[in-house]
Amino acid sequence: MATAQLNGISLYYEEHGEGEPLLLVAGLSSDSQSWLPVIEPLAAHYRLILPDNRMAGRTEPKTVETGIGVMADDVVALMDELGVDKAHIVGHSMGGAVSLDLAARYPERVEKLVILCSGPIRTARNISLVDTLVRQREEGVSDDTWFRSFFYWLFSPGFFEDEAAVGSAVEMAKTYPWRQPVEAMRKQQQAIAAYQAGDVITRIKAPTLGVAGGNDLMIPPEDMRAVLSGVVDFRFEVIDNAAHSIHWEAPEAVVEHVLSFLGK
């Protein structure tokens, strides 16, 4: 657990394990702790580096500007700070867009790339969805109602069959000590809405694995495959019975795909 002073921010990050460096880039409103289900099995094989993106977790301040490209620059600056010339990169959701941008603009820094439930997909529905989720918080919707609404987009139908488990998950989310302030979530939402991927996909040279959740409502597998298929060296896997929070619903399968692809 440490912080690095870079690009005008104090960026919090964690390291676990030893070996080749493997960077994990979190999604919207998430931070390094969002990777908890996969940290231990991946750290058995790699030196994991888990940053809190600007606007999230313990990275400060939360008043600076941000963008997908800016967050990619932060990851590269952290690599420089840690003396990491090249690394494997895994990105989830918004973190996948950050990772794709990084791989396109800094190809010499990426060994292999894994994208989970993501892609440079700017659909009007998803832009409206995330804007609405932020607006609900801005307008004072109760935390309980808000998280239950958000979870609908993150988890498979089976998750909601156990009300006690849902209630426990809501309580954990409500009491998380580094929960993202709504103002910071708005800045990340604006970064997603403003991002123009351009020719990012065709510029990626690193071998790339896309892993989709069969139940993902936000980034359906067929949309993800279609957008990422332009990567020169691309393969694709679908984990059935998992939705957008794929590394929480199917951590063992995610780890298996990642390790197999990276060569472990």
C-alpha positions, 0 to 999 in steps of 0.5 A: 500500500503506497502512493505515488506523486504523479501528474498532479495527483497522489495516486494510491496503489497496491502491490501483491506477489512477485514475478512479471508485472500485471497491472489491473485497471478498475472500472467506473466508481471502482478502485483497487479493492474491486479486484479482491476476488482475483488478487490471491490467485493471480498474485501466486504467479505475477507481481500485481500492481493495482492503482486507484484511478483518479477520482476513485478510492484513496487517490487524491485530490478528487477536484482535478480534471480527468479523461480516459486518456488522462487515466491511461497516462497515469498508469504509464506514469506509475509504471515509470515510477515503479521502474516497470518498462513493460507489463501485462494489462487487465482492464474491466469496464471503464478500466478496459477503455483506459487499457485499450487507450494505453495499448494504442498510444504506448504499444511498447509498454504492453506485453499482453492485454486482457479486456473484461466486459468492455470496449470503446462502445459509446451507445446512447443507452449506456451514456444515458444510463450512467448519467441517470445513475449519477443524477440519482445520487445528486438528487438524493436517492437513498443509498439502499435504493441506489445500490439496488438499482445499480446492482441490476446492471452489474449482476446476473438474475440469480444474484437477486434470488437470495434477498439476504445476500443482496441486503448484505452486499448493499450494506457492504457497499454503503459502508465502504470507507473509500466510497466514491463521492458523487462529484468524482463519479460525475467526473468519471461519467463525463470522461466516459461520455466524452471519449472518442476512441477513433482508430484505437482498436486498429493501433493495438499490437499487443495480443489481446483477450476479450472476456465477456459475461453471457448475462452482461446487460451493459456490454453484451458479448456480441457487441464486445466481440464486434468492436474488439475484433479489429485488434490484429491479434485477438481472441474472445471468450464468454463466461456464461452465467456471469454479468458485468461484474464478471470477476465477482460472479465468476472469479475462478473462470476469469483467473483461468482465462487470464492465466491461460492467455498469459501463459501460466 
